[in-house]
């Protein structure tokens, strides 16, 4: 088994979970109505991508812990945005109740993980 020499942001559990959810969002939004391609689909993909992107960018600026913290707070805001988009997707009939529950729970967990990481940065 190959040992992961480089950990960095990729070694963070919150990054791994957020990245995994981006893949999930891309797969699920493929099934959305065509008229949502430039509205709901784009917004969900951008918001979900924003989370691991901000974790990675903030990690790269760890010399300034206040910058790192700010990027994590932005990522947490994108989790909130995803919660609204997930609710809208369910209410508009684009995702099932089951997918809604799984996605909502995933973003709640990511948000909690981010909050825990934010608390460690003073």
C-alpha positions in Angstrom: 0.0 0.0 0.0 1.4 3.4 -1.0 2.0 5.8 1.9 0.6 9.3 1.4 3.7 11.4 1.8 1.9 14.7 1.3 -0.8 15.4 3.7 -1.5 19.1 3.7 -5.1 20.1 3.3 -5.8 16.8 1.6 -5.1 15.1 5.0 -7.9 17.1 6.7 -11.1 15.0 7.2 -13.2 18.0 6.6 -11.6 18.5 3.2 -12.0 14.9 2.2 -15.7 14.9 3.2 -16.4 18.2 1.4 -14.6 17.0 -1.7 -16.6 13.8 -1.7 -19.8 15.8 -1.5 -18.8 17.9 -4.5 -18.7 14.6 -6.5 -22.1 13.7 -5.2 -23.6 17.1 -6.1 -22.3 16.8 -9.6 -23.8 13.3 -10.0 -27.1 14.3 -8.6 -27.5 17.6 -10.5 -27.0 15.7 -13.8 -30.6 14.6 -13.3 -32.1 18.1 -12.9 -34.4 19.7 -15.4 -32.8 21.3 -18.4 -34.2 24.7 -17.4 -32.2 24.5 -14.2 -28.9 24.1 -15.9 -27.9 27.7 -15.5 -29.6 28.4 -12.3 -30.0 25.7 -9.6 -27.4 23.3 -11.0 -24.7 26.0 -11.4 -25.4 27.5 -8.0 -25.3 24.0 -6.3 -22.1 23.1 -8.0 -20.4 26.4 -7.2 -21.5 26.4 -3.6 -20.4 22.8 -3.1 -17.0 23.5 -4.8 -16.5 26.6 -2.7 -16.1 24.5 0.5 -13.0 22.4 -0.4 -11.6 25.2 -2.4 -11.7 27.6 0.5 -10.3 25.0 2.8 -7.4 24.4 0.4 -6.8 28.1 -0.2 -7.0 29.0 3.5 -4.6 26.1 4.3 -2.1 27.6 1.9 -2.2 30.9 3.8 -1.6 29.3 7.2 1.2 31.7 7.9 -1.6 34.1 8.7 -4.0 32.2 11.0 -6.5 35.0 10.7 -6.6 34.5 6.9 -6.9 30.7 7.3 -9.8 31.2 9.8 -11.5 33.7 7.4 -11.4 31.1 4.6 -12.8 28.4 6.8 -15.7 30.8 7.8 -16.4 31.4 4.1 -16.5 27.6 3.6 -18.9 27.3 6.5 -21.1 30.0 4.8 -21.2 27.8 1.7 -22.4 24.9 3.8 -25.4 27.1 4.8 -25.9 28.0 1.2 -26.0 24.3 0.3 -28.6 23.6 3.0 -31.0 26.1 1.3 -30.2 24.7 -2.1 -30.8 21.2 -1.0 -34.2 22.2 0.6 -35.2 24.0 -2.6 -34.2 21.0 -4.7 -36.4 18.7 -2.7 -39.3 21.1 -2.6 -39.1 21.6 -6.4 -39.0 17.8 -6.9 -35.5 17.6 -8.2 -34.2 15.3 -5.4 -35.9 12.6 -3.4 -36.6 12.8 0.3 -33.8 10.2 0.8 -31.2 12.1 -1.2 -32.3 15.3 0.6 -31.8 13.7 4.0 -28.3 12.3 3.1 -27.1 15.6 1.6 -28.5 17.7 4.4 -26.8 15.5 6.9 -23.5 15.6 5.1 -23.5 19.4 5.0 -24.5 19.6 8.7 -21.5 17.3 9.5 -19.1 19.4 7.3 -20.3 22.6 9.0 -19.7 21.1 12.4 -16.2 19.9 11.3 -15.4 23.4 10.0 -16.7 24.9 13.3 -14.4 22.6 15.3 -11.4 23.6 13.1 -12.3 27.3 13.3 -12.3 27.0 17.2 -8.8 25.7 17.2 -7.5 28.8 15.3 -7.1 31.8 17.5 
